[in-house]
Amino acid sequence: MSLGLLARSRFAWITVLLIASAILSYGLYRHPLHPTPLLYYNATLVLLLVSFRNQFSRSSLATGTLFGMAAAMMVFSYGVFGAYILGTGFHPQIRDLSSALYFAIETISTVGYGDILPVTDETRLFVVSLIIFGISLFATSLSAILVPLVQNRLQLALKGEPLAMTQKNHYIIVGDTPLARNSYRELKQRNLPVLVILNQSSQDAAFQPEDLVIGDASDTDVLKGAGAESALAVLALRADDSENAFVVLAVKELEGSAKTVAAVNDSKNLGRVRRVQPDMIIAPQVIGGELLAMALNGEVLDSDAVVRMFRFTGRDPGKKEV
C-alpha cells in the first residue's frame, strides 16, 4: 500500500485510510485516556490522507488489480489471525488456524451460519470491523477492476472488435502527455509510421484518428492488436511511472523484437523503472536540469553530452537504436 501511495493510487489511498481509521478507532476504545504513540501516528496519517485526498487520483486496470489482490490478502490475514488471537472470546472457542480461516471467510462473505459467535465486546468489535473491511474490499475492487473491464467490453460491443494492425517496423507511443505528443509530431514530420495507444478516445487534433488504438497498453492483447511484436520500438510515455513499467513488462512478455523506452517523471523512480530493464529510460525533468546546469556553468553542449544524459540499460549509449 505504501508503494501505491507513492504512485498516487486512489485504490491504495482508500485501503490505507480504512486500515488507519480502524486502528485508530480500536486504539481509542482500548486506551481512551492514555493514547499511545501508534495512535498519534495513525491520527496524523488519517488527517494527512484526508487533507491531500485530491493528490491520489491515478487509476489503471493493472495497478487496480495489483493493489486489489494485495488488499484482499491483507483483509483475509486480518480476519484469520484476529480470530485466532481473540479465540477465547468466541463460543465455541477458536483454538486453531483452520477454524479461524473458516470463521474469517464466513464473516467476510456475510454468510453468518451462527455456529461460532462472538461473546465479548472485543470480539464483537472485531467482527464488525471485519465485515466493514469485507464490504469495502468488494466495493473498491468492483470499481477498480470490474468497471473498466465492463466498459471495455461495452465499447467492443458497440464499436466492434478492433482489427489487428498489419503495420511492421513502426513506432508505438503509449500515453497522452506533452512528451508523447511532441514525440508523435516529430516522428510524423520525418514520415515515420507511428501508432498511439490511449485508454480512451481523444478528440484532440494532436493525433490523427487513423493512428489511434484505444485500450490498456499493459494488456498484451491490445499490444498485439497494435502490432507491437513487429514494431521497431514501444515508447511508454505516460505520466504515471508505474504504468510505464507495466507497459515495458507487457512488451517483453510478447518476446518480439521491439525496443522499449520508458519515461520517468520522478527521479526517485529511476531505480525502480530500471529494474524492468527497458532499452532506454528518458527522464525529461532530470535532463532539463542537467542541460540548464551545463548552460549556466558554461559547459559545451554537444551531441555526445546530450546522448550521455539518456539512461541506457545493458546497451552501448553510442548506438542510436531508438
C-alpha contacts under 8 A as a table, 3 or more apart, distances in Angstrom:
res1	aa1	res2	aa2	distance
1	M	4	G	4.83
1	M	5	L	6.25
1	M	12	A	5.34
1	M	13	W	7.88
1	M	15	T	7.55
1	M	16	V	6.74
1	M	67	F	7.16
1	M	70	A	7.88
2	S	5	L	5.05
2	S	6	L	6.32
2	S	12	A	7.69
3	L	6	L	5.04
3	L	7	A	6.33
4	G	7	A	5.02
4	G	8	R	6.28
4	G	9	S	5.23
4	G	11	F	7.89
4	G	12	A	5.20
4	G	13	W	7.65
4	G	67	F	7.34
5	L	8	R	4.86
5	L	9	S	5.67
5	L	10	R	7.96
5	L	12	A	5.90
5	L	13	W	6.22
5	L	56	F	7.40
6	L	9	S	7.63
7	A	58	R	7.75
7	A	240	D	7.19
7	A	241	D	7.64
7	A	242	S	6.72
8	R	12	A	7.92
8	R	13	W	7.74
8	R	55	Q	6.59
8	R	56	F	4.44
8	R	57	S	6.43
8	R	58	R	5.75
9	S	12	A	5.32
9	S	13	W	6.32
9	S	56	F	5.48
9	S	57	S	6.27
9	S	58	R	4.98
9	S	59	S	5.83
9	S	63	T	7.77
10	R	13	W	5.00
10	R	14	I	6.34
10	R	56	F	4.93
10	R	57	S	5.11
10	R	58	R	5.82
10	R	59	S	6.23
11	F	14	I	5.25
11	F	15	T	6.31
11	F	59	S	7.43
11	F	64	G	6.62
11	F	67	F	7.02
11	F	68	G	7.69
11	F	140	T	7.03
11	F	144	A	7.11
12	A	15	T	5.11
12	A	16	V	6.07
12	A	67	F	6.64
13	W	16	V	5.36
13	W	17	L	6.04
13	W	49	L	7.27
13	W	53	R	7.84
13	W	56	F	6.58
14	I	17	L	5.18
14	I	18	L	6.25
15	T	18	L	5.25
15	T	19	I	6.27
15	T	71	A	7.04
16	V	19	I	5.10
16	V	20	A	5.95
17	L	20	A	5.27
17	L	21	S	5.97
17	L	46	V	6.14
17	L	49	L	6.78
18	L	21	S	5.17
18	L	22	A	6.12
18	L	133	F	7.73
19	I	22	A	5.17
19	I	23	I	6.24
20	A	23	I	5.19
20	A	24	L	6.07
20	A	42	N	5.52
20	A	43	A	7.72
20	A	45	L	7.13
20	A	46	V	6.40
21	S	24	L	5.06
21	S	25	S	6.06
21	S	42	N	7.32
21	S	43	A	7.81
21	S	46	V	6.63
22	A	25	S	5.15
22	A	26	Y	6.14
22	A	129	S	7.19
23	I	26	Y	5.27
23	I	27	G	6.02
23	I	39	L	7.67
23	I	42	N	7.25
24	L	27	G	5.13
24	L	28	L	6.15
24	L	39	L	5.67
24	L	42	N	5.94
24	L	43	A	6.48
25	S	28	L	5.26
25	S	29	Y	6.25
26	Y	29	Y	5.02
26	Y	30	R	6.25
27	G	30	R	5.10
27	G	31	H	5.81
27	G	32	P	7.53
27	G	35	P	7.40
27	G	39	L	6.37
28	L	31	H	5.16
28	L	32	P	4.70
28	L	35	P	6.92
28	L	39	L	7.59
29	Y	32	P	5.75
31	H	34	H	5.25
31	H	35	P	5.63
31	H	36	T	7.78
32	P	35	P	6.41
35	P	39	L	6.02
35	P	40	Y	7.25
36	T	39	L	5.29
36	T	40	Y	6.69
37	P	40	Y	5.08
37	P	41	Y	6.18
38	L	41	Y	4.99
38	L	42	N	6.21
39	L	42	N	5.14
39	L	43	A	6.01
40	Y	43	A	5.10
40	Y	44	T	6.13
41	Y	44	T	5.19
41	Y	45	L	6.10
42	N	45	L	4.83
42	N	46	V	6.07
43	A	46	V	5.22
43	A	47	L	6.28
44	T	47	L	5.16
44	T	48	L	6.14
45	L	48	L	5.16
45	L	49	L	6.08
46	V	49	L	5.15
46	V	50	V	6.16
47	L	50	V	5.23
47	L	51	S	5.99
48	L	51	S	5.02
48	L	52	F	6.05
49	L	52	F	5.39
49	L	53	R	5.70
50	V	53	R	5.13
52	F	55	Q	5.57
52	F	56	F	7.54
53	R	56	F	5.72
53	R	57	S	7.98
54	N	57	S	6.37
58	R	240	D	7.90
59	S	63	T	6.81
59	S	64	G	6.51
59	S	144	A	7.52
60	S	63	T	5.46
60	S	64	G	5.75
60	S	144	A	7.64
60	S	243	E	7.80
61	L	64	G	5.08
61	L	65	T	6.04
61	L	144	A	6.91
61	L	145	I	5.90
61	L	148	P	6.76
61	L	216	D	7.58
62	A	65	T	5.30
62	A	66	L	6.29
62	A	218	S	6.93
62	A	243	E	7.74
62	A	246	F	7.47
63	T	66	L	5.01
63	T	67	F	6.12
63	T	243	E	7.55
64	G	67	F	5.40
64	G	68	G	5.78
64	G	141	S	7.57
64	G	144	A	5.30
64	G	145	I	5.93
65	T	68	G	4.96
65	T	69	M	6.21
65	T	141	S	7.83
65	T	144	A	7.36
65	T	145	I	5.92
66	L	69	M	5.42
66	L	70	A	6.42
67	F	70	A	4.86
67	F	71	A	5.96
68	G	71	A	5.13
68	G	72	A	6.17
68	G	137	L	7.82
68	G	141	S	5.72
68	G	144	A	7.84
68	G	145	I	7.90
69	M	72	A	5.10
69	M	73	M	6.31
70	A	73	M	5.23
70	A	74	M	6.29
71	A	74	M	5.00
71	A	75	V	6.19
71	A	137	L	7.20
72	A	75	V	5.21
72	A	76	F	6.19
72	A	137	L	6.92
73	M	76	F	5.24
73	M	77	S	6.03
74	M	77	S	5.11
74	M	78	Y	6.02
75	V	78	Y	5.00
75	V	79	G	6.16
75	V	130	L	7.63
75	V	133	F	6.73
75	V	134	G	7.12
76	F	79	G	5.05
76	F	80	V	6.08
76	F	104	A	6.87
76	F	105	I	7.63
77	S	80	V	5.21
77	S	81	F	5.95
77	S	82	G	7.92
78	Y	81	F	5.65
78	Y	82	G	5.58
78	Y	130	L	7.88
79	G	82	G	5.22
79	G	83	A	5.98
79	G	100	A	7.66
79	G	101	L	7.55
79	G	104	A	4.92
79	G	105	I	7.99
79	G	130	L	6.34
80	V	83	A	5.38
80	V	84	Y	6.24
80	V	97	L	7.00
80	V	100	A	5.01
80	V	101	L	5.02
80	V	103	F	7.62
80	V	104	A	5.53
81	F	84	Y	4.92
81	F	85	I	6.00
81	F	97	L	7.66
81	F	100	A	7.13
82	G	85	I	5.23
82	G	86	L	6.06
82	G	126	F	7.56
83	A	86	L	5.23
83	A	87	G	5.56
83	A	94	I	7.10
83	A	100	A	5.35
83	A	103	F	7.45
83	A	104	A	7.20
83	A	123	T	7.99
84	Y	87	G	4.92
84	Y	94	I	6.14
84	Y	95	R	6.67
84	Y	96	D	6.68
84	Y	97	L	6.27
84	Y	100	A	5.43
86	L	89	G	5.67
86	L	90	F	7.58
86	L	94	I	7.92
86	L	123	T	6.59
87	G	90	F	5.73
87	G	93	Q	5.35
87	G	94	I	4.29
87	G	95	R	6.12
88	T	91	H	7.79
88	T	93	Q	5.07
88	T	94	I	6.53
88	T	95	R	7.82
89	G	93	Q	6.71
89	G	118	P	6.10
89	G	119	V	5.73
89	G	120	T	5.49
89	G	122	E	7.64
89	G	123	T	5.92
90	F	93	Q	4.81
90	F	94	I	6.58
90	F	116	I	6.55
90	F	117	L	5.44
90	F	118	P	4.45
90	F	119	V	5.51
90	F	120	T	7.42
90	F	123	T	7.10
91	H	94	I	7.81
91	H	116	I	5.64
91	H	117	L	5.23
91	H	118	P	6.41
91	H	119	V	6.62
92	P	116	I	5.97
92	P	117	L	7.24
93	Q	116	I	7.94
94	I	99	S	6.05
94	I	100	A	6.30
95	R	99	S	7.22
95	R	100	A	7.89
96	D	99	S	5.62
96	D	100	A	6.45
97	L	100	A	4.80
97	L	101	L	5.98
98	S	101	L	5.07
98	S	102	Y	6.23
99	S	102	Y	5.03
99	S	103	F	6.16
100	A	103	F	5.13
100	A	104	A	6.07
101	L	104	A	5.12
101	L	105	I	6.24
102	Y	105	I	5.44
102	Y	106	E	6.08
103	F	106	E	5.00
103	F	107	T	6.05
103	F	116	I	7.28
104	A	107	T	5.19
104	A	108	I	6.01
104	A	130	L	7.98
105	I	108	I	5.22
105	I	109	S	5.95
106	E	109	S	5.51
106	E	110	T	6.28
106	E	111	V	5.49
106	E	112	G	5.78
106	E	113	Y	7.44
107	T	110	T	4.91
107	T	111	V	6.35
107	T	112	G	5.89
107	T	127	V	7.31
107	T	130	L	7.15
107	T	131	I	6.29
108	I	111	V	7.87
108	I	130	L	6.43
108	I	131	I	5.45
108	I	133	F	7.76
108	I	134	G	4.86
108	I	135	I	7.45
109	S	134	G	7.16
110	T	131	I	7.00
113	Y	116	I	7.81
114	G	117	L	6.14
118	P	123	T	5.33
118	P	124	R	5.47
118	P	127	V	7.62
119	V	123	T	6.83
119	V	124	R	7.00
120	T	123	T	5.42
120	T	124	R	6.20
121	D	124	R	5.13
121	D	125	L	6.21
122	E	125	L	5.23
122	E	126	F	6.14
123	T	126	F	4.83
123	T	127	V	6.11
124	R	127	V	5.12
124	R	128	V	6.24
125	L	128	V	5.04
125	L	129	S	6.18
126	F	129	S	5.18
126	F	130	L	6.13
127	V	130	L	5.02
127	V	131	I	6.19
128	V	131	I	5.23
128	V	132	I	6.28
129	S	132	I	5.07
129	S	133	F	6.07
130	L	133	F	5.05
130	L	134	G	6.09
131	I	134	G	5.05
131	I	135	I	6.19
132	I	135	I	5.25
132	I	136	S	5.99
133	F	136	S	5.07
133	F	137	L	5.89
134	G	137	L	5.11
134	G	138	F	6.23
135	I	138	F	5.17
135	I	139	A	6.20
136	S	139	A	5.11
136	S	140	T	6.02
137	L	140	T	5.35
137	L	141	S	5.85
138	F	141	S	5.26
138	F	142	L	5.95
139	A	142	L	5.13
139	A	143	S	6.34
140	T	143	S	5.16
140	T	144	A	5.96
141	S	144	A	5.06
141	S	145	I	5.66
141	S	146	L	7.25
142	L	145	I	5.59
142	L	146	L	5.00
142	L	147	V	6.37
143	S	146	L	6.09
143	S	147	V	5.23
143	S	148	P	7.76
144	A	147	V	6.49
144	A	148	P	7.12
145	I	148	P	6.03
145	I	149	L	6.66
146	L	149	L	5.09
146	L	150	V	6.12
147	V	150	V	5.14
147	V	151	Q	6.14
148	P	151	Q	5.01
148	P	152	N	6.13
149	L	152	N	5.16
149	L	153	R	6.27
150	V	153	R	5.06
150	V	154	L	6.13
151	Q	154	L	5.08
151	Q	155	Q	6.18
152	N	155	Q	5.10
152	N	156	L	6.24
152	N	215	G	7.68
153	R	156	L	5.05
153	R	157	A	6.13
154	L	157	A	4.97
154	L	158	L	6.14
155	Q	158	L	5.16
155	Q	159	K	5.82
155	Q	160	G	7.67
156	L	159	K	5.21
156	L	160	G	4.94
156	L	161	E	5.48
156	L	162	P	7.60
157	A	160	G	5.39
157	A	161	E	7.39
159	K	162	P	7.98
162	P	225	G	7.49
163	L	225	G	6.92
164	A	224	K	7.27
164	A	225	G	4.34
164	A	226	A	6.50
164	A	227	G	7.11
165	M	225	G	5.65
165	M	226	A	5.26
165	M	227	G	5.47
166	T	227	G	6.70
167	Q	170	H	6.59
167	Q	227	G	6.41
167	Q	230	S	7.82
167	Q	231	A	7.83
168	K	227	G	6.95
168	K	230	S	5.24
168	K	231	A	5.58
168	K	232	L	7.81
169	N	193	P	7.80
169	N	230	S	6.06
169	N	231	A	4.68
169	N	232	L	4.90
170	H	192	L	7.16
170	H	193	P	4.94
170	H	194	V	5.54
170	H	195	L	7.61
170	H	230	S	7.75
170	H	231	A	4.84
170	H	232	L	5.41
170	H	233	A	7.19
171	Y	192	L	7.81
171	Y	193	P	6.26
171	Y	194	V	4.58
171	Y	195	L	6.29
171	Y	231	A	5.85
171	Y	232	L	5.68
171	Y	233	A	5.16
171	Y	234	V	6.06
171	Y	235	L	7.64
172	I	194	V	5.64
172	I	195	L	4.81
172	I	196	V	5.74
172	I	197	I	7.30
172	I	226	A	7.76
172	I	228	A	7.25
172	I	231	A	7.16
172	I	233	A	6.34
172	I	234	V	4.69
172	I	235	L	6.03
173	I	180	A	6.58
173	I	184	Y	7.28
173	I	194	V	7.31
173	I	195	L	6.16
173	I	196	V	4.70
173	I	197	I	6.27
173	I	234	V	6.01
173	I	235	L	4.78
173	I	236	A	6.28
173	I	237	L	6.91
174	V	180	A	7.26
174	V	196	V	5.77
174	V	197	I	4.89
174	V	198	L	6.47
174	V	217	A	6.77
174	V	234	V	7.48
174	V	235	L	5.99
174	V	236	A	4.89
174	V	237	L	5.60
174	V	238	R	6.40
175	G	180	A	6.09
175	G	196	V	7.32
175	G	197	I	6.48
175	G	198	L	5.76
175	G	236	A	6.85
175	G	237	L	5.35
175	G	238	R	4.44
175	G	239	A	7.54
176	D	180	A	5.74
176	D	181	R	6.53
176	D	198	L	6.89
176	D	237	L	7.70
176	D	238	R	6.63
177	T	180	A	5.03
177	T	181	R	6.23
177	T	237	L	6.91
177	T	238	R	6.21
177	T	239	A	6.49
178	P	181	R	5.12
178	P	182	N	6.10
179	L	182	N	5.22
179	L	183	S	6.04
179	L	237	L	6.79
180	A	183	S	5.14
180	A	184	Y	6.08
180	A	237	L	5.69
180	A	238	R	7.62
181	R	184	Y	5.06
181	R	185	R	6.16
181	R	206	A	6.56
181	R	207	F	7.66
182	N	185	R	5.08
182	N	186	E	6.15
183	S	186	E	5.22
183	S	187	L	6.14
184	Y	187	L	5.28
184	Y	188	K	6.15
184	Y	194	V	7.17
184	Y	196	V	7.95
184	Y	207	F	7.74
185	R	188	K	5.18
185	R	189	Q	6.14
185	R	206	A	7.80
186	E	189	Q	5.12
186	E	190	R	6.46
187	L	190	R	5.20
187	L	191	N	6.51
187	L	192	L	5.42
187	L	193	P	7.53
187	L	194	V	7.09
188	K	191	N	4.91
188	K	192	L	5.59
188	K	193	P	7.08
188	K	194	V	7.20
189	Q	192	L	7.58
194	V	211	D	6.77
195	L	211	D	4.74
195	L	212	L	5.97
195	L	213	V	7.12
195	L	226	A	7.39
196	V	207	F	7.80
196	V	211	D	5.99
196	V	212	L	4.98
196	V	213	V	6.03
197	I	212	L	6.00
197	I	213	V	4.70
197	I	214	I	5.77
197	I	215	G	6.64
197	I	216	D	7.63
197	I	217	A	6.42
198	L	201	S	6.72
198	L	202	S	7.95
198	L	212	L	7.21
198	L	213	V	6.33
198	L	214	I	5.12
198	L	215	G	6.02
198	L	216	D	7.11
198	L	217	A	7.57
199	N	214	I	5.61
199	N	215	G	4.84
199	N	216	D	5.47
199	N	217	A	7.72
200	Q	214	I	5.64
200	Q	215	G	6.79
201	S	212	L	7.91
201	S	214	I	6.18
204	D	207	F	6.53
205	A	208	Q	6.72
207	F	211	D	6.90
207	F	212	L	7.20
208	Q	211	D	5.45
208	Q	212	L	6.92
209	P	212	L	5.41
213	V	226	A	6.88
215	G	219	D	7.94
215	G	222	V	6.08
216	D	219	D	5.55
216	D	222	V	6.56
217	A	220	T	7.29
217	A	222	V	6.06
217	A	223	L	6.07
217	A	247	V	5.93
217	A	250	A	7.93
218	S	222	V	7.81
218	S	223	L	7.66
218	S	243	E	7.61
218	S	246	F	5.65
218	S	247	V	4.49
218	S	248	V	7.89
218	S	249	L	7.78
218	S	250	A	5.46
218	S	251	V	7.97
219	D	222	V	5.45
219	D	223	L	6.52
219	D	247	V	7.94
219	D	250	A	6.64
220	T	223	L	4.95
220	T	224	K	6.05
220	T	250	A	5.79
220	T	251	V	7.19
220	T	253	E	7.65
220	T	254	L	7.04
221	D	224	K	5.04
221	D	225	G	6.19
222	V	225	G	5.01
222	V	226	A	6.38
223	L	226	A	5.07
223	L	227	G	6.35
223	L	228	A	5.30
223	L	229	E	7.83
223	L	251	V	7.32
224	K	227	G	4.97
224	K	228	A	5.57
224	K	229	E	6.55
225	G	228	A	7.62
227	G	230	S	5.77
227	G	231	A	6.26
228	A	231	A	4.92
228	A	233	A	7.89
228	A	234	V	7.11
228	A	251	V	7.16
228	A	256	G	7.39
228	A	258	A	6.75
229	E	251	V	7.82
229	E	254	L	6.34
229	E	255	E	7.17
229	E	256	G	4.35
229	E	257	S	6.35
229	E	258	A	6.36
230	S	256	G	6.45
230	S	257	S	6.39
230	S	258	A	6.51
231	A	234	V	7.18
231	A	257	S	7.14
231	A	258	A	5.16
232	L	257	S	7.07
232	L	258	A	4.78
232	L	259	K	6.19
232	L	322	V	7.89
233	A	258	A	4.61
233	A	259	K	4.35
233	A	260	T	5.63
233	A	261	V	7.32
233	A	322	V	6.76
234	V	251	V	7.70
234	V	258	A	6.48
234	V	259	K	6.23
234	V	260	T	5.04
234	V	261	V	6.24
235	L	260	T	6.04
235	L	261	V	4.65
235	L	262	A	6.13
235	L	263	A	7.87
236	A	244	N	5.06
236	A	245	A	7.90
236	A	247	V	6.41
236	A	248	V	7.09
236	A	260	T	7.56
236	A	261	V	5.96
236	A	262	A	4.86
236	A	263	A	6.19
237	L	244	N	6.62
237	L	262	A	6.29
237	L	263	A	5.09
238	R	241	D	7.02
238	R	243	E	7.01
238	R	244	N	6.09
238	R	263	A	7.14
239	A	265	N	6.67
240	D	243	E	5.36
240	D	244	N	6.51
240	D	265	N	7.48
241	D	244	N	5.07
241	D	245	A	6.37
241	D	263	A	6.93
241	D	264	V	5.57
241	D	265	N	6.47
241	D	266	D	7.54
241	D	269	N	7.11
241	D	273	V	7.39
242	S	245	A	5.07
242	S	246	F	6.39
242	S	273	V	7.62
243	E	246	F	5.01
243	E	247	V	6.29
244	N	247	V	5.09
244	N	248	V	6.38
244	N	262	A	5.92
244	N	263	A	6.86
245	A	248	V	5.16
245	A	249	L	6.34
245	A	262	A	7.03
245	A	273	V	5.84
245	A	276	V	6.52
246	F	249	L	5.10
246	F	250	A	6.20
247	V	250	A	5.07
247	V	251	V	6.25
248	V	251	V	5.17
248	V	252	K	6.27
248	V	260	T	6.28
248	V	261	V	7.69
248	V	262	A	7.16
248	V	276	V	7.07
248	V	278	P	6.42
249	L	252	K	5.13
249	L	253	E	6.21
249	L	276	V	6.59
250	A	253	E	5.02
250	A	254	L	6.76
251	V	254	L	5.38
251	V	255	E	7.15
251	V	256	G	7.61
251	V	258	A	7.77
251	V	260	T	7.57
252	K	255	E	5.29
252	K	256	G	7.20
259	K	278	P	7.68
259	K	279	D	5.98
259	K	321	E	7.94
259	K	322	V	7.21
260	T	278	P	5.14
260	T	279	D	5.16
260	T	280	M	6.54
261	V	278	P	5.84
261	V	279	D	5.95
261	V	280	M	4.81
261	V	281	I	5.72
261	V	282	I	7.30
262	A	273	V	7.69
262	A	278	P	6.43
262	A	280	M	6.49
262	A	281	I	4.95
262	A	282	I	6.29
263	A	281	I	5.85
263	A	282	I	4.88
263	A	283	A	5.73
263	A	284	P	7.72
264	V	267	S	6.72
264	V	269	N	6.74
264	V	270	L	6.42
264	V	273	V	7.51
264	V	281	I	6.97
264	V	282	I	6.15
264	V	283	A	4.73
264	V	284	P	7.44
265	N	269	N	7.92
265	N	283	A	5.93
265	N	284	P	6.86
265	N	285	Q	6.68
266	D	269	N	5.67
266	D	270	L	7.37
266	D	283	A	7.67
266	D	285	Q	7.69
267	S	270	L	5.41
267	S	283	A	7.20
267	S	285	Q	7.81
267	S	286	V	6.77
268	K	271	G	7.22
269	N	272	R	5.18
269	N	273	V	6.12
270	L	273	V	5.36
270	L	274	R	6.05
271	G	274	R	5.09
271	G	275	R	6.55
272	R	275	R	5.41
272	R	276	V	7.52
273	V	276	V	5.72
273	V	277	Q	7.33
273	V	278	P	7.87
274	R	277	Q	5.21
274	R	278	P	6.74
274	R	281	I	7.56
274	R	313	T	7.20
277	Q	313	T	6.24
277	Q	314	G	7.96
278	P	281	I	6.70
278	P	312	F	7.99
278	P	313	T	6.54
279	D	312	F	6.01
279	D	313	T	5.52
279	D	314	G	7.32
279	D	315	R	7.23
280	M	310	F	7.11
280	M	311	R	5.70
280	M	312	F	4.50
280	M	313	T	6.08
281	I	310	F	6.39
281	I	311	R	4.83
281	I	312	F	6.18
281	I	313	T	7.72
282	I	310	F	5.72
282	I	311	R	6.32
283	A	286	V	5.36
283	A	287	I	6.12
283	A	310	F	7.67
284	P	287	I	5.14
284	P	288	G	5.94
285	Q	288	G	5.11
285	Q	289	G	6.20
286	V	289	G	5.18
286	V	290	E	6.28
287	I	290	E	5.11
287	I	291	L	6.11
287	I	309	M	6.23
287	I	310	F	7.77
288	G	291	L	5.18
288	G	292	L	6.11
289	G	292	L	5.15
289	G	293	A	6.13
290	E	293	A	5.12
290	E	294	M	6.12
290	E	309	M	7.97
291	L	294	M	5.12
291	L	295	A	6.11
291	L	301	L	7.79
292	L	295	A	5.14
292	L	296	L	6.14
293	A	296	L	5.19
293	A	297	N	6.05
294	M	297	N	5.08
294	M	298	G	6.15
294	M	299	E	5.05
294	M	300	V	7.40
294	M	301	L	7.32
295	A	298	G	5.18
295	A	299	E	5.96
295	A	300	V	7.67
295	A	301	L	7.44
296	L	299	E	7.74
301	L	305	A	6.16
301	L	306	V	7.07
302	D	305	A	5.42
302	D	306	V	6.59
303	S	306	V	5.16
303	S	307	V	6.20
304	D	307	V	5.14
304	D	308	R	6.24
305	A	308	R	5.27
305	A	309	M	6.81
306	V	309	M	5.38
306	V	310	F	7.39
307	V	310	F	5.63
307	V	317	P	7.07
307	V	318	G	7.50
308	R	311	R	7.51
308	R	317	P	6.79
310	F	317	P	7.76
311	R	317	P	7.96
312	F	315	R	5.97
312	F	316	D	7.23
312	F	317	P	5.93
315	R	319	K	7.86
316	D	319	K	5.69
317	P	320	K	7.29
